[in-house]
Amino acid sequence: MRVKYLSADLAELKEDRLHLFSIRLDPSKTEIFERNGFLFGVKISLNKHLLGFRKSYEMFQSFNQNELGCLDNSNAWQHNTIFYRNTISHHRLKFFKKNGLLRAKTMLKKNF
């Protein structure tokens, strides 16, 4: 799913949180996912475009079975953490400027 908006579209929001997307699974299917293991991941990319270049702030978080977190640069699981990176891209070229971890932060919420 891609959600496109202008930052001006959100400027009038008075809240510090925004619900962008929900997904609902049949409870019987949810039980299968939990029992057999699953990974559900989300990437949010905030982009600015200028002269053919795109500057992005990307954030990644996943559910690995029932645990919320992300993989770090060493592919080690980090509990209750968001991985972020700043990138600059032009067509198919991508420069990874900076990355890191945001600890004790959540982008996802599970209601089952």
Secondary structure, 3 states (H helix, E strand, C coil): CCCCCCHHHHCCCCCCCCCCCCCCCCHHHHHHHHHHCCEEEEEEEEEEEECCEEEEEEEEEEEECCEEEEECCCCCEEECEEEEEEEEEECCEEEEEEEEEEECCCCCCCCC
